[in-house]
Amino acid sequence: MARREHVQIKTAAEIAKMRVAGLLVAQALDRLREAALPGATTADLDAVAEKTIRAGGGIPSFKGYAHPPYPASICSSVNDEVVHAIPNRKRVLHDGDIISIDCGAIVDGWHGDAAITVPVGTVDPAILEMIKVCEDSLWAGLAAAQLGGRLTDISHAVEQHVQPRGFGIVDNYGGHGIGTEMHQPPHILNHGRAGRGIKLVAGLALAIEPMITMGSPDTRVLDDDWTVSTVDGSWAAHTEHTVAVTPRGPWVLTAHDGGAARFAELGIACGAPAEAKS
């Protein structure tokens, strides 16, 4: 592996290994979406994730991460919690809640990382719109991960989708490089001018993750030293995919079809090899 400006650049074979981890994360999130029902606890969801990841030959990326060690396999952030909330047997999901589930897996030393925000039961249409805007902004950012572009092209694309729709964009937290570690340089903000930062080259893998709020984007870290919530109590959404920059276009390693369907809607080419599309 070559390194440019301390950024890990992968070979095509290494990106293919990351795809294996990415598909395992996608499978786990499919099961978590189905399990996020009224009456379930966030600890129940964590158990689903760990079982799925280990059954697929992976290791949960989050468990034991950092200091103090993160104690679970997912982050399960409910309502006004933005990111990094720890699953808990006492945290019961109720009809009308939303939950942002962040999940990572390691397979053969390579990481995949993705997140979804899921409605629980019947949810306020205004909240559902926020979730949709967050997801659509993610795809705008993924579409900007084009060979020869610059890092902040991604940031700008996310901001340009969110800002006109009136939602807050959480500052300081954002996306990151990913590969043999879950978090690598570069850091990717969800706002900023285009055309700045490192050049996007083939073999660069990034986890892009917009975080938006219904109200103020200001956040605070709770007493557990992990959970990030909004200061004003407004609800938040968080979505994420791992994407590889390829000569053919962006390849979303944590999407089952590599991003082909969404990219077709946006009129851009998907970088997934033909055999990787489904």
C-alpha angles and dihedrals in degrees: 000000000000121000125214117188088344090301115132113239116196132209119238089257091053092049087053089055090051088053089062090055090044093054091050089054089049090053092049092050091050089057093043092052089055092046097050095098134139109280096028118117124223087243088058089056091048090055091052091052096048093047092050095046095047093044088055092055096259139119122229107253095209102051109101093002120152128343122324085032115248105244103210146054097238140029109236110193115182126202108313092017109101105189145338099034112160118235113251135187089224095054103093121186116233134197108276096029126120125212130198110210119195116190136179136181137189120213121177090345096308127111136224122188131183141149139201135190111221130194114228111218115315112358132189108269091231089059091047088053090054090052091050093049090050092051093045091049088053090056091048088055093046090051089055092058090100129153110262095019127113130253096249091055083079093048092048093049091054093048094047090056097045105037100063090051093060102243125134120250113217111234129216093020117085147114131322147190116277137191128103086006127042094232120038136150134312111064112211119208119202094231139042146092118307124243099046136108130032122346115257107242134178111277096032112131121197137180106217115196126172117198117192137173140210090230137005115003091217114120141189134200114239127228093271086070090233114062115089115200135172116267094223096045094246116149122256141203130209128188130173144176134179112235133185123211109229135172088252095051137275117332114202103215095191096050118088093229095036089250095297097136097047093042090051088056089052093047098243134119121258115228095215114123111247092252091053095058121092 
